[in-house]
Amino acid sequence: MQIKEMSKNQFEAKVRLNKGKTSNQNLRKQGNIPAVLYGKRGNVLLEMAEEETRHLLEKMSGMHELMPIAVSNAEKGESWSTKVMLREVQRHPYKQLITHLDFWELAENEKQIFRVPIKVTGESPGVKNGGVLQMVVRDIPVLCLPSDIPSIIEVDSSELEIGDSIRIQDVKLPEKSTHSTEENYAVISIVGRVKEEIEDTVVIDAEEESSDDENKEEVSSEEENKEEE
C-alpha cells in the first residue's frame, strides 16, 4: 500500500510495525523505504514513500537543514509532528533511488554542537604568487540551537600570503552561534614558494650545471694531455 503523497515542505511517514530484511525488501518493492527516527522518543521505525521523499531531499539546502515531519501511527490511532535533521542517507548503488533514511529529532530549546561546512571566499595574494590554498578541514564545530544552525560558514582568504593561515578561533561565526572548542587549529593555509624564488632557484641550478660541465671539460682536457705525454 502506497503512503499518501507528502506536502511540498514536509516529510510524511508512518510508524513501521514490521522490521527485518525481508520486511524492508517488501517495502521497497511497494515503492516505499524504511527509515529510523532517533531522539527523545527512542528509536522510532518509519516507512516513507520513496519518490516523494527523494524529490523533497533534492530541494533541501543540505544535511543541516531542519525539516518538519508528520508521523502517523495506525496501531495507536494517533499522529504527531516534529522537526528533524538528516543523519544518514543510503542510496541504491546504481539506480536513482533512496534505500534508507536516518533522522535525528532535536530538542529545539537546547544548544548542541553541529559540524558546519566551510566555504573559502576571496582571492589570496599568496595563491597569485604561486602558493596553493590548503583546506586543512572541511567543516568546523559550532554551538547553537537547532533553529540557528548556519548552512555554511564563509572564511575569507583575501589577505593571506604564502605561509599564512586562518585558525578556527579567528573564524567569524554567524549570530546566535559560538565556537564549541578552545583549540585553535588551522582551518585553511597557503603553502608553497613564491614564483620569484622558484625562478631564482632554476637560474642558479642552471648556472651550477653549466659550471660543472665546464669543469668536467677542463678535467677531461688535462687527462688527455697527460696521456699524450
C-alpha positions in Angstrom: 0.0 0.0 0.0 1.4 3.4 -1.0 1.9 6.1 1.6 0.0 9.2 0.8 1.9 12.0 -1.0 3.6 14.4 1.3 3.2 18.2 1.2 5.8 20.3 -0.6 7.8 21.2 2.5 7.1 18.4 5.0 8.1 14.8 5.2 5.3 12.3 5.7 5.8 8.9 7.4 4.1 6.0 9.1 5.3 4.1 12.1 6.7 0.8 10.7 5.3 -2.2 12.5 7.4 -4.8 10.9 11.2 -4.9 10.8 13.9 -7.1 9.3 15.5 -7.6 5.9 12.5 -9.3 4.3 10.1 -6.7 5.5 12.3 -3.9 4.2 12.6 -5.6 0.8 8.8 -5.8 0.6 8.6 -2.1 1.4 10.9 -1.2 -1.4 9.0 -3.4 -3.9 5.9 -1.3 -3.0 7.8 1.9 -3.7 8.4 2.8 0.0 11.6 2.9 2.1 12.4 2.1 5.7 13.6 4.9 7.9 14.5 5.4 11.6 13.9 8.5 13.8 16.4 8.9 16.6 15.8 11.2 19.6 13.8 11.7 22.8 11.2 9.2 21.7 13.7 6.5 21.4 14.4 4.8 18.0 11.1 5.0 16.0 10.9 2.8 13.0 9.3 4.6 10.0 8.2 3.9 6.4 8.0 6.6 3.7 7.1 6.9 0.0 10.5 6.8 -1.8 9.7 9.0 -4.8 8.1 11.9 -2.9 10.8 11.7 -0.2 13.6 11.8 -2.8 12.2 14.8 -4.5 11.9 16.7 -1.2 15.5 15.8 -0.3 16.7 17.2 -3.6 15.2 20.6 -2.7 16.9 20.7 0.7 19.9 23.0 1.1 22.0 20.4 3.0 22.2 17.9 5.8 21.9 20.7 8.4 18.5 21.9 7.3 15.7 21.3 9.8 12.6 19.9 8.2 9.1 19.2 9.6 7.9 15.6 9.6 4.4 14.3 10.2 4.2 10.8 11.6 1.0 8.7 11.8 0.7 5.5 13.9 -2.2 3.3 12.6 -1.8 0.9 15.5 -2.4 3.5 18.2 -4.6 5.7 16.1 -2.5 8.8 16.6 -0.3 11.2 14.8 2.3 13.8 15.7 4.7 16.3 14.1 8.2 17.4 14.9 11.3 18.9 13.2 14.2 16.6 12.2 17.6 16.7 10.7 19.0 14.2 8.3 21.5 11.9 9.9 22.3 9.5 7.1 21.0 8.9 3.5 21.6 5.5 1.9 21.2 5.3 -1.9 21.0 2.5 -4.4 24.4 1.7 -5.9 23.4 2.4 -9.5 19.7 3.4 -9.6 18.5 6.9 -8.7 16.7 5.6 -5.6 16.9 6.1 -1.9 17.1 2.8 0.1 17.1 4.0 3.7 17.0 7.2 5.8 18.0 8.1 9.4 16.6 11.2 11.0 17.6 13.0 14.2 15.0 14.7 16.3 16.5 17.6 18.2 15.3 19.4 21.3 14.5 22.9 20.0 15.4 24.7 23.2 18.8 23.0 23.8 22.0 24.2 22.3 24.1 21.4 20.7 27.3 21.0 18.7 26.9 20.8 15.0 29.6 20.4 12.3 29.0 23.1 9.6 30.9 23.1 6.3 33.1 26.0 5.5 33.4 27.9 2.2 36.5 29.8 1.2 35.9 33.3 -0.3 38.2 36.0 -1.6 41.4 35.8 -3.8 44.5 35.1 -1.8 47.7 37.1 -2.8 49.7 34.1 -1.8 47.9 31.9 -4.4 48.6 34.6 -7.0 52.3 34.3 -6.2 52.4 30.6 -6.8 51.1 29.3 -3.5 48.4 26.7 -3.0 45.4 27.0 -0.8 45.2 24.0 1.5 41.9 23.1 3.1 43.0 21.7 6.5 39.4 20.9 7.5 36.1 20.8 5.5 33.8 21.7 8.4 34.1 23.2 11.9 32.0 22.5 15.1 29.7 25.3 16.3 27.4 25.5 19.3 23.9 26.8 18.7 20.2 25.9 18.8 18.8 23.6 16.1 16.9 26.5 14.6 20.0 28.6 14.3 22.3 26.2 12.5 24.2 28.0 9.8 24.0 26.3 6.4 27.6 27.3 5.7 30.4 29.4 7.2 32.5 31.6 5.0 36.2 32.0 5.5 37.9 35.0 3.8 41.3 34.3 2.3 41.8 37.7 0.6 44.6 38.8 2.9 46.6 35.5 3.1 50.2 35.4 1.9 52.3 32.3 1.4 52.9 30.8 4.9 49.7 32.4 6.4 46.8 30.5 7.8 43.4 31.1 9.4 42.8 29.4 12.7 39.4 28.3 14.0 39.2 30.9 16.7 39.7 33.6 14.0 36.7 32.4 12.0 33.8 34.8 12.4 30.6 32.9 13.1 27.0 34.0 12.4 24.9 35.5 15.1 23.5 33.1 17.7 26.3 30.6 17.2 29.6 30.3 19.1 32.8 28.2 18.9 32.4 24.9 20.7 36.1 24.2 21.2 39.0 26.0 22.9 41.5 24.5 20.5 43.0 26.8 17.9 44.0 24.7 14.9 44.4 25.9 11.3 41.3 25.8 9.1 43.0 26.9 5.9 46.5 27.8 4.9 48.6 28.9 1.9 51.5 26.7 1.2 54.3 26.8 -1.4 57.0 29.1 -2.5 56.9 32.5 -4.3 57.3 32.3 -8.1 60.4 34.6 -8.0 62.1 32.2 -5.5 61.4 29.3 -7.8 62.7 31.1 -10.9 65.8 32.2 -9.0 66.4 28.6 -8.0 66.0 27.4 -11.6 68.5 30.0 -12.7 71.1 29.1 -10.0 70.7 25.4 -10.8 71.2 26.1 -14.5 74.4 28.2 -13.7 75.7 25.4 -11.5 75.1 22.8 -14.2 76.9 25.0 -16.7 79.8 25.5 -14.3 80.0 21.7 -13.7 80.1 21.0 -17.4 83.0 23.4 -17.9 84.9 21.8 -15.0 84.4 18.4 -16.5 85.6 19.6 -19.8 88.8 21.0 -18.2 89.5 17.8 -16.3 89.0 15.8 -19.4 91.4 18.0 -21.4 94.0 17.7 -18.7 93.7 13.9 -18.7 94.1 13.8 -22.5 97.3 15.9 -22.3 98.8 13.6 -19.7 98.1 10.5 -21.9 99.9 12.2 -24.8 102.9 12.9 -22.6 
